[in-house]
Amino acid sequence: MVASATSVPSWEQSYTNGDVGGLLKTMLEPAHGFGKFLVVLLSLSVVGNMAITFYSISLNLQLFIPFFLKVPRYVFSTVGTVL
């Protein structure tokens, strides 16, 4: 996807300005409303994957530093997501 971004001027400009998210949005513009729907689904799937990762990190943090056992795991996940 990124390798072909230089072949289409609008794709190259959106990649330069908005990184991969902007490139995906520009690539899906011909699909109109369905393309916007796919961009929203992709962005929500990233958040879901990050939540699982932060939960796992908080579990490891509690195992390595026993002091953190007093803090519920969802607090670490929430703080990590906010950051």
Stockholm file with secondary structure:
# STOCKHOLM 1.0

chainA/1-83         MVASATSVPSWEQSYTNGDVGGLLKTMLEPAHGFGKFLVVLLSLSVVGNMAITFYSISLNLQLFIPFFLKVPRYVFSTVGTVL
#=GR chainA/1-83 SS CCGGGGGSHHHHHHHHHHHHHHHHHHHTGGGTHHHHHHHHHHHHHHHHHHHHHHHHHHHHHHHHCGGGGGSCHHHHHHHHHHC
#=GC SS_cons        CCGGGGGSHHHHHHHHHHHHHHHHHHHTGGGTHHHHHHHHHHHHHHHHHHHHHHHHHHHHHHHHCGGGGGSCHHHHHHHHHHC
//
